[in-house]
């Protein structure tokens, strides 16, 4: 019998993802396997995919990395990866390998620039700050759309804060991407 694999490409699709997963599952020929390729969602799509027991492949900075589970699982994966990179140089020193033996050729022929301590801290802070700002933005949007205040000045304050948050999220995300490319 022919094997069928369903591939879902996801980017911030938490609102429509449950319907898509249900539609894939209700096909006359159900897939033997379903794989999701997430392109950097920040809206909880990966959590929904994990809840549906769909294998996630995350595409970030031009790399494809496979990790089963949600964002917290990804953070654990990233931490293990960093620990492995810290251990590797120590092992190289003990074997006294020359830099030419241990260097990995750069396919882009670009000079690899590592993050400074300050930039690493900034990167970590942005990973916390961006979701917090997005949550605040979501709460303001809900208040404006579903329960708008009666006073014009309060609406104006909320709209102004919403614009500030949108700009701050855009700037923070852009900076996060700059730092992430250098990791």
C-alpha positions as YAML, in Angstrom:
chain: A
units: angstrom
residues:
- id: 1
  name: UNK
  ca: [0.00, 0.00, 0.00]
- id: 2
  name: UNK
  ca: [1.19, 3.53, -0.76]
- id: 3
  name: UNK
  ca: [2.49, 5.59, 2.13]
- id: 4
  name: UNK
  ca: [1.03, 9.09, 2.45]
- id: 5
  name: UNK
  ca: [2.73, 11.91, 4.33]
- id: 6
  name: UNK
  ca: [0.94, 15.21, 4.93]
- id: 7
  name: UNK
  ca: [3.18, 18.26, 5.22]
- id: 8
  name: UNK
  ca: [1.85, 21.44, 6.79]
- id: 9
  name: UNK
  ca: [3.74, 24.72, 6.45]
- id: 10
  name: UNK
  ca: [2.91, 26.93, 9.42]
- id: 11
  name: UNK
  ca: [3.63, 30.54, 10.31]
- id: 12
  name: UNK
  ca: [1.58, 32.12, 13.10]
- id: 13
  name: UNK
  ca: [-1.38, 29.95, 12.19]
- id: 14
  name: UNK
  ca: [-2.79, 29.17, 15.64]
- id: 15
  name: UNK
  ca: [-6.21, 30.54, 14.67]
- id: 16
  name: UNK
  ca: [-6.73, 28.20, 11.69]
- id: 17
  name: UNK
  ca: [-4.46, 25.31, 12.62]
- id: 18
  name: UNK
  ca: [-7.08, 23.21, 14.49]
- id: 19
  name: UNK
  ca: [-9.35, 23.22, 11.42]
- id: 20
  name: UNK
  ca: [-6.48, 22.26, 9.11]
- id: 21
  name: UNK
  ca: [-5.36, 19.39, 11.36]
- id: 22
  name: UNK
  ca: [-8.97, 18.17, 11.58]
- id: 23
  name: UNK
  ca: [-9.33, 18.39, 7.79]
- id: 24
  name: UNK
  ca: [-6.13, 16.41, 7.23]
- id: 25
  name: UNK
  ca: [-7.28, 13.75, 9.70]
- id: 26
  name: UNK
  ca: [-10.72, 13.47, 8.05]
- id: 27
  name: UNK
  ca: [-9.42, 12.79, 4.54]
- id: 28
  name: UNK
  ca: [-10.76, 9.66, 2.84]
- id: 29
  name: UNK
  ca: [-7.16, 8.41, 2.75]
- id: 30
  name: UNK
  ca: [-5.67, 9.34, 6.10]
- id: 31
  name: UNK
  ca: [-1.97, 10.12, 6.02]
- id: 32
  name: UNK
  ca: [0.43, 7.64, 7.59]
- id: 33
  name: UNK
  ca: [2.44, 10.53, 8.94]
- id: 34
  name: UNK
  ca: [1.93, 14.27, 9.35]
- id: 35
  name: UNK
  ca: [4.85, 16.67, 9.55]
- id: 36
  name: UNK
  ca: [4.67, 20.41, 10.19]
- id: 37
  name: UNK
  ca: [7.29, 22.89, 9.03]
- id: 38
  name: UNK
  ca: [7.14, 25.93, 11.28]
- id: 39
  name: UNK
  ca: [8.74, 29.09, 9.91]
- id: 40
  name: UNK
  ca: [9.26, 30.85, 13.23]
- id: 41
  name: UNK
  ca: [5.77, 31.19, 14.65]
- id: 42
  name: UNK
  ca: [5.36, 33.22, 17.82]
- id: 43
  name: UNK
  ca: [1.65, 32.66, 18.38]
- id: 44
  name: UNK
  ca: [1.62, 29.18, 19.92]
- id: 45
  name: UNK
  ca: [1.37, 27.20, 16.67]
- id: 46
  name: UNK
  ca: [4.15, 24.84, 17.76]
- id: 47
  name: UNK
  ca: [2.31, 24.14, 21.01]
- id: 48
  name: UNK
  ca: [-0.85, 23.26, 19.07]
- id: 49
  name: UNK
  ca: [1.13, 20.98, 16.78]
- id: 50
  name: UNK
  ca: [2.72, 19.24, 19.75]
- id: 51
  name: UNK
  ca: [-0.68, 18.81, 21.33]
- id: 52
  name: UNK
  ca: [-1.87, 17.15, 18.13]
- id: 53
  name: UNK
  ca: [1.23, 14.91, 18.24]
- id: 54
  name: UNK
  ca: [2.54, 16.27, 14.96]
- id: 55
  name: UNK
  ca: [6.30, 16.30, 14.46]
- id: 56
  name: UNK
  ca: [7.63, 19.88, 14.20]
- id: 57
  name: UNK
  ca: [10.46, 21.03, 12.01]
- id: 58
  name: UNK
  ca: [11.54, 24.58, 12.78]
- id: 59
  name: UNK
  ca: [13.13, 26.73, 10.11]
- id: 60
  name: UNK
  ca: [15.09, 29.59, 11.59]
- id: 61
  name: UNK
  ca: [17.92, 31.66, 10.15]
- id: 62
  name: UNK
  ca: [18.13, 29.45, 7.07]
- id: 63
  name: UNK
  ca: [18.73, 26.32, 9.14]
- id: 64
  name: UNK
  ca: [16.37, 23.40, 9.50]
- id: 65
  name: UNK
  ca: [16.30, 21.86, 12.93]
- id: 66
  name: UNK
  ca: [14.07, 19.04, 14.04]
- id: 67
  name: UNK
  ca: [12.72, 19.07, 17.56]
- id: 68
  name: UNK
  ca: [9.65, 17.32, 18.89]
- id: 69
  name: UNK
  ca: [7.47, 19.45, 21.12]
- id: 70
  name: UNK
  ca: [6.76, 23.05, 21.93]
- id: 71
  name: UNK
  ca: [8.87, 26.14, 22.57]
- id: 72
  name: UNK
  ca: [10.02, 25.01, 26.01]
- id: 73
  name: UNK
  ca: [11.27, 21.76, 24.45]
- id: 74
  name: UNK
  ca: [13.07, 23.85, 21.84]
- id: 75
  name: UNK
  ca: [14.70, 25.94, 24.59]
- id: 76
  name: UNK
  ca: [15.89, 22.73, 26.28]
- id: 77
  name: UNK
  ca: [17.25, 21.55, 22.93]
- id: 78
  name: UNK
  ca: [19.03, 24.86, 22.43]
- id: 79
  name: UNK
  ca: [20.52, 24.69, 25.93]
- id: 80
  name: UNK
  ca: [21.86, 21.17, 25.31]
- id: 81
  name: UNK
  ca: [23.29, 22.33, 21.99]
- id: 82
  name: UNK
  ca: [25.09, 25.22, 23.71]
- id: 83
  name: UNK
  ca: [26.47, 22.92, 26.41]
- id: 84
  name: UNK
  ca: [27.79, 20.59, 23.71]
- id: 85
  name: UNK
  ca: [29.51, 23.52, 22.02]
- id: 86
  name: UNK
  ca: [31.10, 24.56, 25.33]
- id: 87
  name: UNK
  ca: [32.41, 21.03, 25.97]
- id: 88
  name: UNK
  ca: [33.79, 20.58, 22.45]
- id: 89
  name: UNK
  ca: [36.44, 23.37, 22.67]
- id: 90
  name: UNK
  ca: [37.67, 21.97, 26.00]
- id: 91
  name: UNK
  ca: [38.13, 18.55, 24.44]
- id: 92
  name: UNK
  ca: [39.96, 20.11, 21.49]
- id: 93
  name: UNK
  ca: [42.43, 21.80, 23.83]
- id: 94
  name: UNK
  ca: [43.22, 18.54, 25.55]
- id: 95
  name: UNK
  ca: [44.06, 16.86, 22.22]
- id: 96
  name: UNK
  ca: [46.14, 19.90, 21.20]
- id: 97
  name: UNK
  ca: [44.62, 20.20, 17.75]
- id: 98
  name: UNK
  ca: [45.71, 23.13, 15.64]
- id: 99
  name: UNK
  ca: [43.16, 25.75, 14.57]
- id: 100
  name: UNK
  ca: [43.45, 24.51, 10.98]
- id: 101
  name: UNK
  ca: [42.39, 21.02, 12.07]
- id: 102
  name: UNK
  ca: [39.47, 22.21, 14.18]
- id: 103
  name: UNK
  ca: [38.11, 24.96, 11.96]
- id: 104
  name: UNK
  ca: [34.97, 24.28, 9.98]
- id: 105
  name: UNK
  ca: [34.90, 25.81, 6.52]
- id: 106
  name: UNK
  ca: [32.38, 28.61, 6.15]
- id: 107
  name: UNK
  ca: [30.33, 28.00, 2.98]
- id: 108
  name: UNK
  ca: [29.44, 31.68, 2.65]
- id: 109
  name: UNK
  ca: [33.09, 32.76, 3.04]
- id: 110
  name: UNK
  ca: [31.91, 35.29, 5.61]
- id: 111
  name: UNK
  ca: [33.83, 36.00, 8.75]
- id: 112
  name: UNK
  ca: [32.06, 34.43, 11.71]
- id: 113
  name: UNK
  ca: [31.46, 37.04, 14.39]
- id: 114
  name: UNK
  ca: [30.43, 35.76, 17.78]
- id: 115
  name: UNK
  ca: [28.17, 37.64, 20.12]
- id: 116
  name: UNK
  ca: [29.71, 39.55, 22.98]
- id: 117
  name: UNK
  ca: [28.51, 38.86, 26.51]
- id: 118
  name: UNK
  ca: [26.38, 42.01, 26.39]
- id: 119
  name: UNK
  ca: [24.81, 40.94, 23.09]
- id: 120
  name: UNK
  ca: [24.06, 37.46, 24.45]
- id: 121
  name: UNK
  ca: [22.31, 39.03, 27.41]
- id: 122
  name: UNK
  ca: [20.39, 41.34, 25.06]
- id: 123
  name: UNK
  ca: [19.35, 38.33, 22.95]
- id: 124
  name: UNK
  ca: [18.12, 36.46, 26.04]
- id: 125
  name: UNK
  ca: [16.24, 39.52, 27.29]
- id: 126
  name: UNK
  ca: [14.59, 40.00, 23.89]
- id: 127
  name: UNK
  ca: [13.37, 36.38, 23.95]
- id: 128
  name: UNK
  ca: [11.50, 37.27, 27.15]
- id: 129
  name: UNK
  ca: [10.54, 40.84, 26.27]
- id: 130
  name: UNK
  ca: [8.99, 40.18, 22.83]
- id: 131
  name: UNK
  ca: [6.36, 37.66, 24.02]
- id: 132
  name: UNK
  ca: [5.48, 39.97, 26.94]
- id: 133
  name: UNK
  ca: [4.94, 42.90, 24.57]
- id: 134
  name: UNK
  ca: [2.90, 40.72, 22.22]
- id: 135
  name: UNK
  ca: [0.71, 39.61, 25.13]
- id: 136
  name: UNK
  ca: [0.16, 43.23, 26.21]
- id: 137
  name: UNK
  ca: [-0.68, 44.13, 22.60]
- id: 138
  name: UNK
  ca: [-3.17, 41.28, 22.42]
- id: 139
  name: UNK
  ca: [-4.84, 42.39, 25.66]
- id: 140
  name: UNK
  ca: [-5.16, 45.97, 24.40]
- id: 141
  name: UNK
  ca: [-6.59, 44.76, 21.07]
- id: 142
  name: UNK
  ca: [-9.13, 42.60, 22.89]
- id: 143
  name: UNK
  ca: [-10.13, 45.51, 25.09]
- id: 144
  name: UNK
  ca: [-10.50, 47.85, 22.10]
- id: 145
  name: UNK
  ca: [-12.42, 45.37, 19.96]
- id: 146
  name: UNK
  ca: [-14.57, 43.48, 22.45]
- id: 147
  name: UNK
  ca: [-15.02, 45.89, 25.36]
- id: 148
  name: UNK
  ca: [-14.15, 49.40, 24.17]
- id: 149
  name: UNK
  ca: [-13.93, 52.10, 26.83]
- id: 150
  name: UNK
  ca: [-16.60, 54.77, 26.76]
- id: 151
  name: UNK
  ca: [-14.28, 57.77, 27.04]
- id: 152
  name: UNK
  ca: [-12.53, 59.15, 23.99]
- id: 153
  name: UNK
  ca: [-9.32, 59.92, 25.91]
- id: 154
  name: UNK
  ca: [-9.01, 56.35, 27.18]
- id: 155
  name: UNK
  ca: [-9.51, 54.98, 23.65]
- id: 156
  name: UNK
  ca: [-6.86, 57.42, 22.45]
- id: 157
  name: UNK
  ca: [-4.42, 56.28, 25.18]
- id: 158
  name: UNK
  ca: [-4.99, 52.61, 24.32]
- id: 159
  name: UNK
  ca: [-4.58, 53.25, 20.60]
- id: 160
  name: UNK
  ca: [-1.40, 55.21, 21.25]
- id: 161
  name: UNK
  ca: [-0.01, 52.44, 23.46]
- id: 162
  name: UNK
  ca: [-0.95, 49.89, 20.80]
- id: 163
  name: UNK
  ca: [1.02, 51.85, 18.18]
- id: 164
  name: UNK
  ca: [4.00, 52.12, 20.56]
- id: 165
  name: UNK
  ca: [3.91, 48.39, 21.24]
- id: 166
  name: UNK
  ca: [3.67, 47.53, 17.55]
- id: 167
  name: UNK
  ca: [6.72, 49.67, 16.82]
- id: 168
  name: UNK
  ca: [8.65, 48.28, 19.81]
- id: 169
  name: UNK
  ca: [7.81, 44.69, 18.82]
- id: 170
  name: UNK
  ca: [8.98, 45.33, 15.26]
- id: 171
  name: UNK
  ca: [12.24, 46.91, 16.42]
- id: 172
  name: UNK
  ca: [12.88, 44.23, 19.04]
- id: 173
  name: UNK
  ca: [12.14, 41.42, 16.59]
- id: 174
  name: UNK
  ca: [14.46, 42.95, 14.02]
- id: 175
  name: UNK
  ca: [17.25, 43.22, 16.60]
- id: 176
  name: UNK
  ca: [16.56, 39.66, 17.80]
- id: 177
  name: UNK
  ca: [16.90, 38.41, 14.22]
- id: 178
  name: UNK
  ca: [20.19, 40.31, 13.80]
- id: 179
  name: UNK
  ca: [21.58, 38.69, 16.94]
- id: 180
  name: UNK
  ca: [20.16, 35.28, 16.10]
- id: 181
  name: UNK
  ca: [21.94, 35.25, 12.75]
- id: 182
  name: UNK
  ca: [25.26, 35.60, 14.56]
- id: 183
  name: UNK
  ca: [24.70, 32.83, 17.09]
...
